[in-house]
Amino acid sequence: MKSKRAIGRPRLNFSVQYAVVPRNQPTRAQLRRWAHAALEHDARITVRIVGRSEGRALNRDFRGKDDATNVLTFVFRDTPPFEGDLALCAPVVAREARAQGKSAAAHYAHLVVHGVLHLQGYDHQNNADARVMENRESQIVNKLGYPDPYFRD
């Protein structure tokens, strides 16, 4: 017998790749939960946890910036069902979490939500779009039980 999915709940085809030793990194289940929380439409998403050199190469090759960044979103299909990859740079995420005084899990959750929203067309290229995206991120991250990533009351 097929299991019934919740009405209105988007389907998520999800995979995780660890390119670095998974030390203090989220589990596949955590990553999936965070991605699903941000999902508004069906999607196929791969999350890859990378080290500094791969993160730097990806950022250089695809964005023209010669340093590692926390999360990159690669969109392969920009209409439902959405399809894309998220690359999370473990050392950058860990450094930022420490600097911001938050847990690594809270920061990973925020970055996964951020990346999944990008995959679905959200952006922050101008102030109005940034407000919409940040408000949506805050709602989702709070619902997941983590503090507002933008430190609003």
KAGI-V662379 format. One record per run of one state. SS is the DSSP state (h for helix, s for strand, l for the rest). FROM is the first residue (numbers start at 1). TO is the last residue. Records with the same first field share a line. If there is no record, write none. Layout:
SS = FROM-TO + FROM-TO
This chain:
l = 1-11 + 19-27 + 39-42 + 51-51 + 64-70 + 78-81 + 101-103 + 120-126 + 144-153
s = 12-18 + 43-50 + 71-77 + 82-89
h = 28-38 + 52-63 + 90-100 + 104-119 + 127-143
